[in-house]
């Protein structure tokens, strides 16, 4: 995915990269494909201390475009 890096920072200072070329690959790498209806996307959502909601949405497709939404809920 061109506009998203997925990795695990390690306590010893190293980094474990989780490189996937598409959202479909990423989702199948994280969970089994044994689900009913296929997912629309994989979403990460965080609420900041000042109340803003930040959502990163990885489409379940072969697309390499990841969407980011920032809502000001304060």
ZIKA-V737779 format. One record per backbone hydrogen bond with DSSP energy under -1.0 kcal/mol. CO is the residue of the C=O (numbers start at 0). NH is the residue of the N-H. If there is no record, write none. Layout:
co	nh
CO	NH
CO	NH
This chain:
co	nh
5	17
7	15
9	12
13	9
15	7
21	25
22	26
23	27
24	28
25	29
26	30
32	34
39	59
41	57
43	55
45	53
47	50
51	47
52	70
53	45
54	68
55	43
56	66
57	41
58	60
60	23
62	22
66	56
68	54
70	52
70	72
